[in-house]
Amino acid sequence: MRGFRALLVAFVAGLLPALYFWGWFKWPAFLAVGVGAMVGVVMLMVIASIGSNPASEETAWREAAPDLVRMPGAPGASERPEDPRRPDSEPGGPSESVEAP
């Protein structure tokens, strides 16, 4: 049923701009239908990207990339204290060289 509903939403989302361009702007029918078809395809891509269960998708993303996950309440990268033992924690960073006068 989800596939049928997605096709119905995409059809309606493509039909409305097609009718608008054909009726209001007096575009030729093939151009109006082409624009409507493009809008319908974009709507299908949006529906497909949303998925049926966002919570399971969020869990899968967190498991696949644990180093990119910031837990609520945890300090961000700019809020972390600098470690003097690490050379890349200097204020200028390892890529920036500071010349002495």
N, C-alpha and C positions, 0 to 999 in steps of 0.2 A: 504494500500500500504506500510505503514511503516513496518509492520510485514514481508511482503514478502521481502522487501529490506534487513531487518535484517537477515533473513534466507539466502539470497543470499550472503551477506557479510560473514556470518559465514561459509557457505559452501566453498566459495573460500579461506577463511583464513585457513580452515582445510585441504583443498585439496592440497594447495601448500606445506606445510610441509610433508604431506603424500607422495606426489610424490617425494619430495627431499630425504626423508629417504629411500624410496623404490628404487629409481633409482640410487642415488649417493652412499649411504652407503650399498646398497644391503640387507636391512633388509627384513625379511619375510613380506608379504603383510598384515597379520593380525596385526602385531606390528605397521607398518606404518599407517594403517587405524586407529588403536587405538590412536596413538599420534595425528593424524589429527583430530579425533573426540574430543579429549580433548581440542585441540586448538580452535576448532569450538565452543565448549560449553563455554570456557572462553570468546571468542569474543561475544557470545550472552549475557553473564552476563555483559560485559562492555557496550554493546549497551543498555541493559535494564537499567543500572544504570545511564546513561547519561540523559535519558528522552527527552521529546520533547520540553520543554520550560524551560531552565535553570533559567530564570528570575523569573518565578513563584515559582520554587523550592527554590530559594534563599530567596524570600519574605516569604514563609512558614517557612523556617528554622529560619529566624530572628524573626518571630512572636512566634514561639514555644520556643525559647531560648533567650529572650531579654537580660538576664544577661551575655550571652557569646558574645554579639555583641559589637565590639569596633568601634565607628564611626570614619571616617577619620579626623585627626586633633585633636582628643581627646587624652589626656595623657593616656599612658598605665599604668599598675599596678605598674611598677617600677618607673614611672615618677611622680606619685601622691605624694603630700606632706603628711607627716605623721601627724596624729592627736594625739596630746599629751593626749587627754582625753580617747582615746581607749587603753586598755591594750595590744592589739595585734599589735599595731603600733610601739612598742619599737624596737630598732635595733636588739635585739636578738630574738624577737618574743616570743609568749607565750609558745612555745614548748621547746625553748632553755633556760636553766637556767644558769645564770652566778653566779659563786660562788665568794664571797668576800674573799680577801686574809687574 
